[in-house]
Each structure stands twice: as C-alpha cells, then as structure tokens.
Amino acid sequence: MFGLLAVSAFAADPGLDDLLKSVENRYNHAKSLQVLFKEQYTLPGKATRTENGLLMLRKPLRMRWDYSQPKGKLVLSDGTDLWIYTPADNRAEKMSLKKTEDMRAPLAFLLGKLNFQKDFRNLQGKQEGSDTRVTAESNSESLPYSSVQFVVSHDSHIKQVRITYYDQSVLDLTFDQERLDPALDAKLFQFHLPPGAQLDGAQ
C-alpha cells in the first residue's frame, strides 16, 4: 500500500527497516487487492460518520469502493477520473483523479508509486503490541492531507490507515480479510450512470 516508503529513514532500527522492506515487497509487487473496510470520517465539531464495504484495487490507479453501509454508495476510479455516486439523491459526481481533494483519492496510490521519501518528512515508527504504527508528515502543501499513519502487523499486512487533512478532518480506515492479486475484471472499474441519476462535473 505504501510500498515505496523510504526505509533508509529507519536505518537505526533494523527490525523496523526489515518490516518495511517486507511491506514494500508485499504491496508493491501486487497487481490487485481486495479487502473489507470500515471507514470513519471525523470533521471538527461534527459527529463521526461511519461507513463500510468492500474495496477493490487494480493497477494502474483503479479503485472501487462498494459500500454496504450506506447501501448502494459507490466511489470509483478508472485510472483517470474519480466518480462518486450517492444513492440517497441519485446523483453522481465526476472529477479528475489528479486534481481531486476527495478524502479517498490518496488511497488510489496504494498499489501505485507513492513516494514517502519525496512527499513526507519526520517518518517515525512505534511498537503497539505485535504491530508497528508508522507516522509521516506531508512534505508538500499541494497534497490534500497533512499526515498519514498506518499500522502494520508482524506479517506485513496493513491493518489500519489514518489520514489527517489540512482542515483537521480525519479519515480512519480499518482493513480486514485482505486478498492479494484476486482476479478483478477491468469492467469493475468502469462507471455506468444509474438510470435517472444526475451527473455533475461532466466534461
């Protein structure tokens, strides 16, 4: 997921260095990924919103968030554009993946080429039981988020991701039942406007 993390930043801790190399090996070589997710989004002064569903990723930069709660919600990247469909108002929104500040957009790079050495600073690791929490601060204000944390299990699975944005909102993601390299049809990453839905942001 964050496979190109600069492990040299942890040279003083060989154990963490080895773990991060293993994480890089696991995710950077994967062509696709499928995992259950629980998503909690907190905006200062407002109640936390909790949603869940199935996340599918396929190189290059394709992702599909199928929500079971709320049922029918869909967030999809075809590698170029990001589509968000909200069933409550039967409305879809289209935006450029490169330009969007949608909170899920950074995760399109989980099987991509996110470069922590280039984009982040103050990389640190901390043991939490048998897991390791890695924190990194954004090195560029052009990114929509200011920092990222992720929890890695002893066997190199990414268990949790926390993304903090410049407006102090926080996205917490917990992953379960991960599958590497499942067969994911390319058609899964093509957006089709539901009948009667209104499309915003069309070009």
Salt bridges, closest charged atoms under 4 A:
ASP17 OD2 - LYS21 NZ 3.69
GLU39 OE2 - ARG49 NH2 3.86
GLU39 OE2 - ARG104 NH1 3.62
GLU51 OE2 - ARG49 NE 3.37
GLU51 OE1 - LYS73 NZ 2.97
ASP66 OD2 - ARG64 NE 2.71
ASP81 OD2 - LYS94 NZ 3.89
ASP89 OD2 - ARG91 NE 4.00
ASP102 OD1 - ARG104 NH2 2.92
GLU128 OE2 - ARG133 NE 2.66
ASP131 OD2 - LYS159 NZ 2.88
GLU137 OE1 - ARG121 NH1 2.94
ASP155 OD1 - HIS157 ND1 3.17
ASP172 OD1 - ARG162 NE 2.61
GLU178 OE2 - ARG26 NH2 2.57
GLU178 OE2 - HIS157 NE2 3.70
ASP200 OD2 - ARG91 NH1 2.90
